[in-house]
């Protein structure tokens, strides 16, 4: 399980962890029952305080994405999957917002961005295993 933290994007680190776990659940990378890394292990890996991980896991538990087993660890909840579609849409909407904002700053209009996306989708579909959902 790999987490990537950015100190430049202005999003609190605990929130980045929450978002990444939700993304992994929504994308099927984490399935119900999967164990998250222990708090101290993840804190050492990300070079953050254990309190940051505790806050992230607590937020995920409050939202019903994970559950804790006392003394055993933190696991992906069975009901983490029902939010899958809504979470997938939210993640894609955030990424689309970022893409459109960057494109606007570079002077691209919507039609040019859509053409680039279409070209990239076509190129990805030609790669082995590129059309997984279609």
C-alpha positions as CSV (number, residue, x, y, z in Angstrom):
1,X,0.0,0.0,0.0
2,X,1.6,3.2,-1.1
3,X,0.6,6.7,0.0
4,X,1.9,9.9,-1.6
5,X,1.9,13.1,0.5
6,X,2.4,16.5,-1.0
7,X,3.3,19.5,1.2
8,X,2.6,21.9,-1.7
9,X,-1.0,21.4,-2.6
10,X,-2.4,23.0,0.6
11,X,-4.5,20.0,1.6
12,X,-3.9,18.9,5.2
13,X,-1.8,15.7,5.4
14,X,-4.5,13.7,7.3
15,X,-7.0,14.7,4.6
16,X,-4.7,13.5,1.8
17,X,-4.5,10.1,3.6
18,X,-8.3,10.0,3.9
19,X,-8.7,10.9,0.2
20,X,-6.2,8.3,-0.9
21,X,-7.8,5.5,1.2
22,X,-11.2,6.5,-0.2
23,X,-9.7,6.4,-3.7
24,X,-8.2,3.0,-3.1
25,X,-11.6,1.7,-1.9
26,X,-13.5,3.3,-4.7
27,X,-11.1,1.9,-7.3
28,X,-11.2,-1.6,-5.8
29,X,-7.5,-1.5,-4.8
30,X,-8.7,-2.0,-1.2
31,X,-11.5,-4.4,-0.6
32,X,-13.6,-5.0,2.5
33,X,-11.6,-6.6,5.2
34,X,-8.3,-5.3,3.9
35,X,-6.0,-4.1,6.7
36,X,-4.6,-0.6,6.7
37,X,-1.0,-0.2,7.8
38,X,-0.5,0.2,11.5
39,X,-0.4,3.8,12.7
40,X,3.2,3.9,13.7
41,X,4.4,2.1,10.6
42,X,2.5,4.5,8.3
43,X,3.7,7.5,10.3
44,X,7.3,6.4,9.9
45,X,6.8,5.7,6.2
46,X,5.3,9.2,5.6
47,X,7.5,11.0,8.0
48,X,4.5,12.4,9.9
49,X,3.4,12.2,13.5
50,X,1.3,9.2,14.6
51,X,-1.4,11.8,15.6
52,X,-1.8,12.6,11.9
53,X,-2.5,9.0,11.1
54,X,-4.8,8.7,14.1
55,X,-6.8,11.7,12.8
56,X,-7.0,10.3,9.3
57,X,-8.1,6.8,10.5
58,X,-10.6,8.4,12.9
59,X,-12.1,10.4,10.0
60,X,-12.4,7.3,7.9
61,X,-14.0,5.5,10.8
62,X,-16.5,8.3,11.3
63,X,-17.4,8.2,7.6
64,X,-17.8,4.4,7.8
65,X,-15.0,3.6,5.4
66,X,-13.0,1.6,8.0
67,X,-13.5,-0.1,11.3
68,X,-11.0,-0.7,14.1
69,X,-10.6,-4.0,16.0
70,X,-9.1,-3.2,19.3
71,X,-5.5,-4.4,19.4
72,X,-5.7,-5.9,16.0
73,X,-5.7,-3.0,13.5
74,X,-7.8,-0.9,11.1
75,X,-9.7,-2.6,8.3
76,X,-11.8,-1.6,5.3
77,X,-15.5,-1.8,6.2
78,X,-18.0,-3.9,4.4
79,X,-20.1,-0.8,3.7
80,X,-17.1,1.0,2.3
81,X,-18.1,-0.2,-1.1
82,X,-21.6,1.3,-1.3
83,X,-20.1,4.7,-1.5
84,X,-18.0,3.5,-4.3
85,X,-19.9,5.2,-7.2
86,X,-20.4,8.4,-5.4
87,X,-16.8,8.5,-4.3
88,X,-15.6,7.6,-7.8
89,X,-17.6,10.5,-9.2
90,X,-16.3,12.9,-6.5
91,X,-12.7,11.9,-7.2
92,X,-13.2,12.3,-11.0
93,X,-14.9,15.7,-10.5
94,X,-11.9,16.9,-8.4
95,X,-9.4,15.7,-11.0
96,X,-11.5,17.3,-13.8
97,X,-11.6,20.6,-11.8
98,X,-7.8,20.5,-11.5
99,X,-7.3,19.6,-15.2
100,X,-9.6,22.3,-16.3
101,X,-8.0,24.9,-14.1
102,X,-4.5,24.1,-15.3
103,X,-5.7,24.0,-18.9
104,X,-7.3,27.4,-18.5
105,X,-4.1,28.8,-17.1
106,X,-2.2,27.5,-20.1
107,X,-4.7,29.0,-22.5
108,X,-6.5,25.9,-23.6
109,X,-10.2,26.0,-24.2
110,X,-12.7,23.2,-23.4
111,X,-12.8,21.8,-26.9
112,X,-9.0,21.5,-27.0
113,X,-9.0,19.8,-23.6
114,X,-11.7,17.4,-24.7
115,X,-9.7,16.6,-27.9
116,X,-6.6,15.8,-25.8
117,X,-8.6,13.6,-23.4
118,X,-10.1,11.8,-26.4
119,X,-6.7,11.3,-28.0
120,X,-5.3,10.0,-24.7
121,X,-8.2,7.6,-24.2
122,X,-7.7,6.3,-27.7
123,X,-4.0,5.8,-27.1
124,X,-4.7,4.0,-23.7
125,X,-7.3,1.7,-25.3
126,X,-4.6,0.5,-27.8
127,X,-2.3,-0.6,-25.0
128,X,-2.6,-4.2,-23.7
129,X,-5.3,-4.3,-21.0
130,X,-6.2,-0.7,-21.8
131,X,-10.0,-1.1,-22.1
132,X,-10.8,-2.6,-18.8
133,X,-14.3,-1.3,-18.2
134,X,-15.5,-1.2,-21.8
